[in-house]
Amino acid sequence: MLNLTERFSWQKIFFPVVAFLMAIFFLLLIATPTALANLNDDRFDGNIFALYAGNGSIVPAKVTLKESLKSSRPALLVFFLDDSKDCKQFSTVVSQLQEFYGRAADFIPVNVDAMTNFVSDESTKPAYYYQGFVPQTVLINQEGKVVLNEKGQVGFEKVDDTFREVFDLLPRSESVELKRRIVNEINVELRE
């Protein structure tokens, strides 16, 4: 007959419990999904300006379009969706533009998913300028006149040239040329 200590030895209990816990741990490790954020798909990953442009401070906008027009400052409206490949790729251009013009112009990104009205008769509301495409870039000068309205991805140079006209700066051909320097596979910086 076995005595009580032999029947309930710690080894007979400890090893099966440890094996069970290790099996649960490895199952959880295998079942945990990896990060699926990708610049080249139409999946929702979160704030595209923080993830892909390295500039989460751009959203939400610091001022409304009405405030910007009232203060006679240029406003750059950018209509976007967080789950659009084109918007993800364009977010780096918006961030670069803000680096150069963010103190002199108001950057107003407008998430189309958050818009309640897609049509408006008031020129102080972003919906007035929206044409049903993302990304869409609208630059409004100090007088409240639209000087750029482009659908799709717009090159930094095109928007920069328009900003130069708005602020009466030297054209690109007469100023120091800015060259892109790759920081990582997504972001680039402009340098002399």
N, C-alpha and C positions, 0 to 999 in steps of 0.2 A: 504494500500500500504506500502511496506517495504522501509525504507530509504536506502541510499547507504552504510552506515556503517554496517547495519545488513546483507545485501546481501553478502558482502565481508569480513566477520569477519575472523580474523586470525585463529580461531579454526577450521573453515571449511576447510582451506587450509593446516594448519600446521599438523594436525593429519593424513590425507591421505598421505602427502608427507613423513612423518616419517615412517608410516606403509610400504610404498613402499620401502624406503631405507633399512629398517630392513629386508624386504623380500629378497631384492637383497643381502644383507650381509649374511644372512643364506644360501641362495642358493650357494653363492661363498664358504662359509665355508664347506658345504657338498660336493661340487664338487671338492675341492682341494684334489689332491691325497696325500697320506701319503708317507713317505720315503720307498722305496721298495728295498733298498740295503740288500742283503742277502748273507751270506757266502756259502750257500748250493744250489745255483742255477747257471745257465749259462747265466745270464742276465748281461748286461753292467751296471756297477754302477759308473765307473770312475777309477781313479788310484788305483789299488788294493793294492799297497804298502802303500799308505797313508791311505786308508780306513780300511784295515784288518791287516796290519803289523805295523801300527803306525810309518812308516818310509817313508815319501814322498820324502826324499832327495836322495833315491837310484835311482830314475828315473828323468831325463835322466842320463845316465852314465857319470861320470866325465872324463873318457878317452875312447879312441877307443881301439879296440883289437890290432890294428897295433901299437899304442903308447905303450900299455902295453907290447907287445912282444919285442919292441925295447928297452924298459927300463929294460928288464929281470926281470919283476915282475910276480908272479903268477896271473892268471886271472880266475875268475869264471864267465862263461857265463851261463845265465839263460834265456832260451827261454820261453816266456809266452804269454798269451792272457788275456786281461782285462775282457773278458766275459766267462771265464772258471772256473768252480767250483774247479777243481783240482789246478789250478794256484792260485786262491784266498786262498785256504787252505795252499798251499805251500809257499806263500809270507811271512808268519811269520817265517818259517825256514830260508829263505834267509836273513831276517832282523836280526835274532839271529846270523847267521854266520858273517854278516857284523860287528856286535858289537864286536866280538872277533878278526876277521881277516881283518877288513876294512882298517886298517892303513898299513898293510903289503902286502895286495893283492888288485887287482883291481876287483871290482864287476861290471859286465857289463850285465845288464838286456836287453834283446832284445825282443821287442814286435813284434811278428810274423806278425801281421797285417800291420806293418810299413815296413816290409822287401820288397824290390823291386825285388831282385833276390833270389830264393830259392836254387840255385845251384851255386857254385863258385869253381874255381880251385886254388884260392889264400888262403893260410892258414892264412892270415892276415885279412880275412873277416869272420864275424860270420856265413854266409851262408855255408861256407866250412864244418862246424861242425853240421849243422842242419839236423836232420833225419826225420822231418815231424811229430813230436809229441810235445805236450805241457803238462805239463812242461817238459823241458829237461834241465839237468844240466851237464855242461862240465867244468872240472877243468884242466887248462893248467899250468904246472909248469914253473919254471924260464927258463928252456932250451927250452920251446916251445913244450913240449911233453904232450899229453893228458894222464892224470893219472886217470881221472874219467869221464865216459860218461854214464849217467843214464837217462832213460825215466820215466816219472811219478813222483809221490811224493817220494822224497828220505828223509830218516830220518836225523835229525841233526847229530846224532852220526856217521853215515856213511861218511858224508861229512867232519865232524870234524876229524875223523880218517885219512882221506886222506890229509887234511890240515896239520895234525900233521906229517905225513910222508914227505910232501913237505918242511916243515920248520924244520925238524929234531927235533921235540919236543918229550917229553916223551909220551909213549902210555897211553891211558886212564886208563889202569889197574895200572899204576905206578904213576899217578898224582892225584891231588885232584879231586874227583868226583863232577861234576856239576849236580845239581838237579833242576828240573823245579818247579817254583813257579807260580801259576796262578795269573795273574794281573786282567784279566777280562775274559769274555767267549771266547775271540778270541786270545788275546796275552798272551804269557807266558814269564817269564824271567828265565834265568838260574842262579842259585846261589849255593854257597858252602853249 
